Amino acid sequence: AANPNAFFHGKPIPLEDHQNSRYIAEPLHLLDCCQESDGGVAIVVVSAERAKDLPHTPAVIAAAAAGSADDQFIMSSYYRDDLAGLPEMGLVGRQLWKQSGLGPTDMDLAILYDHFTPYTLMQLEELGFCARGEAKDLVREPGALEVGGQLPLNTHGGQLGEAYIHGMNGIAEAVRQLRGDSVNQVDGAERAVVTAGTGVPTSGLVLTRSS
């Protein structure tokens, strides 16, 4: 609602509006589902050495990982036994933390792929920000996922609020945060985790601020 480039700029959604929106596939309401958006994002990737000569403060890729779950094929997950978990994201998370030498408590913010709201809660658990079954409690803590809280989440509005550009806008927001020029800036942001599509073979990044 505070992002001038977001579809829902100036249009915050009260819980009552969410609950009153029509069902798409119970228990998901219309406002649990991402938008249909047209748009584009450009990401310039160069070596860390080259980045030092560029005009903008660079974000450093501290870790990058991809993962797939058992019996997960291309863009489908029809055969998973547990619909309340994302084992492929758990795998990606473990790879990210191992590569970067960082962990969930080191992150200043998270940009999680939010094409449908339940997947956000599952990712919080799979990435280790809370234990299995505890995401529902974390999101209820006043201010926990807001700027200034325990884990600022999707500060651009995510794909639910800004636009559904298949997560590329999430990477751009993480870079803005590390540069210090986000419209919802996290004070002193130096480390961010970003995830890609969930419910399918997935991936993620840990980005850090260049010193």
C-alpha positions in Angstrom: 0.0 0.0 0.0 3.0 2.3 0.5 4.7 1.4 -2.8 3.9 3.9 -5.6 4.7 1.2 -8.2 2.3 -1.4 -6.6 -1.1 -2.2 -8.0 -2.5 -1.9 -4.5 -0.7 1.4 -3.8 -2.9 3.4 -1.4 -5.4 0.5 -1.1 -4.6 -1.4 2.0 -6.7 -4.6 2.5 -8.4 -5.0 5.9 -8.8 -8.5 7.1 -12.5 -8.2 6.8 -12.2 -7.4 3.0 -10.0 -10.5 2.6 -12.5 -12.7 4.5 -15.4 -11.3 2.4 -13.7 -11.8 -1.0 -15.2 -14.7 -2.9 -13.7 -18.2 -2.7 -11.6 -19.4 -5.7 -10.9 -22.9 -4.3 -11.8 -23.3 -0.7 -10.2 -22.3 1.6 -8.5 -19.8 -0.7 -10.2 -16.5 -1.2 -9.7 -14.2 -4.2 -7.3 -12.1 -2.1 -5.2 -15.1 -1.3 -4.2 -15.3 -5.0 -1.7 -13.4 -7.0 -2.6 -10.9 -9.6 -2.4 -11.2 -13.4 0.2 -8.6 -14.3 2.1 -7.3 -17.3 5.5 -5.9 -16.7 9.2 -6.5 -16.8 12.3 -6.4 -14.6 15.9 -6.2 -15.6 18.7 -7.6 -13.5 22.3 -6.9 -14.4 24.7 -9.6 -13.1 28.5 -9.0 -13.3 31.5 -10.1 -11.3 32.1 -8.5 -7.9 35.2 -6.9 -9.2 33.4 -5.3 -12.1 30.6 -4.2 -9.9 33.0 -2.0 -7.9 33.3 0.3 -10.9 29.6 0.8 -11.4 27.6 3.8 -10.2 25.2 1.9 -7.9 25.9 0.0 -4.7 25.9 -3.7 -5.7 24.2 -6.6 -4.0 26.5 -9.6 -3.7 25.2 -13.1 -4.4 26.4 -14.9 -1.3 24.5 -18.1 -2.2 22.3 -19.5 -4.9 20.5 -22.9 -4.9 17.9 -24.9 -6.7 16.0 -28.0 -5.5 13.3 -30.5 -6.4 11.4 -32.9 -4.2 10.9 -36.6 -4.6 8.3 -37.4 -7.4 8.2 -33.7 -8.4 8.0 -33.3 -12.2 8.5 -30.1 -14.1 5.6 -27.7 -13.1 3.6 -30.2 -11.1 3.5 -31.6 -7.6 0.6 -34.0 -7.9 2.3 -36.8 -6.1 3.5 -35.2 -2.9 2.5 -37.0 0.2 2.4 -33.9 2.4 0.5 -30.9 1.1 1.4 -28.9 4.2 5.2 -28.8 3.5 7.6 -27.8 0.8 10.6 -30.2 1.1 12.2 -28.8 -2.0 12.3 -25.4 -0.3 13.8 -27.0 2.8 16.5 -28.4 0.6 17.1 -25.0 -1.0 17.3 -23.4 2.4 19.9 -25.8 3.7 22.0 -25.2 0.6 21.7 -21.4 1.0 22.7 -21.4 4.6 25.6 -23.8 4.0 26.9 -21.8 1.0 26.6 -18.4 2.6 27.7 -19.4 6.1 24.7 -17.5 7.3 21.4 -18.6 8.8 17.8 -17.5 9.3 18.6 -15.3 12.3 21.2 -13.4 10.2 18.7 -12.2 7.7 17.6 -8.6 7.9 14.6 -9.3 5.6 13.0 -11.9 3.5 11.4 -11.7 0.0 9.3 -14.9 -0.3 7.5 -16.0 -3.4 3.9 -15.3 -2.5 1.7 -16.4 -5.5 -0.7 -17.9 -3.0 -0.7 -17.0 0.7 -0.3 -20.5 2.2 3.0 -21.0 0.5 4.4 -18.0 2.4 3.7 -19.7 5.7 5.3 -23.0 4.5 8.4 -21.2 3.4 8.8 -19.5 6.8 8.9 -23.0 8.3 11.0 -24.7 5.6 13.7 -22.0 5.7 14.0 -22.2 9.5 12.4 -18.9 10.5 10.1 -20.9 12.8 9.4 -24.5 13.5 7.0 -26.7 11.6 3.4 -25.7 12.5 4.5 -22.4 14.0 4.2 -20.0 11.1 0.6 -19.3 11.9 1.7 -18.0 15.3 4.6 -16.0 13.8 2.4 -14.1 11.4 -0.1 -13.3 14.2 2.6 -11.5 16.3 2.0 -7.8 16.1 4.5 -6.2 13.7 6.7 -9.3 13.4 6.8 -9.3 9.6 6.7 -5.5 9.2 9.5 -3.0 8.7 11.1 -2.7 12.1 9.9 -6.1 13.2 11.5 -9.5 13.6 11.6 -10.3 9.9 10.4 -7.7 7.5 8.7 -9.6 4.7 8.0 -8.7 1.1 8.5 -5.0 1.6 7.5 -4.2 -2.0 4.1 -5.7 -1.5 5.0 -9.0 -3.0 3.2 -10.6 -5.9 0.0 -10.2 -4.1 0.3 -6.5 -3.6 2.9 -5.1 -6.1 2.6 -7.3 -9.2 3.0 -10.9 -10.3 6.3 -10.7 -12.3 7.2 -14.3 -11.4 9.4 -13.3 -8.5 11.8 -11.1 -10.5 10.4 -8.0 -8.8 11.3 -9.7 -5.5 14.9 -9.9 -6.5 14.8 -6.2 -7.5 13.3 -5.3 -4.1 16.0 -7.1 -2.2 18.6 -5.2 -4.2 16.9 -1.9 -3.5 16.8 -2.8 0.2 20.6 -3.5 0.3 21.2 -0.3 -1.6 19.1 1.6 0.9 16.6 3.0 -1.6 13.4 0.9 -1.0 10.2 2.8 -0.4 9.8 0.7 2.7 13.4 0.7 3.7 14.6 -1.6 6.5 17.1 0.3 8.5 20.7 -1.0 8.0 19.6 -3.9 5.8 22.7 -5.9 4.8 21.4 -9.5 4.2 18.3 -10.8 2.5 16.9 -14.1 1.4 14.9 -14.3 -1.8 12.9 -17.3 -3.0 11.5 -18.4 -6.4 8.4 -20.4 -7.4 7.0 -22.8 -4.8 5.0 -25.9 -5.2 7.3 -26.7 -8.2 11.0 -27.3 -8.5 12.3 -24.1 -6.8 15.3 -21.9 -6.0 16.6 -19.1 -3.9 19.3 -16.5 -3.2 21.0 -15.0 -0.3 22.1 -11.4 -1.2 24.4 -9.3 0.9 25.3 -5.6 0.8 28.7 -4.9 -0.8 31.2 -3.5 1.7 
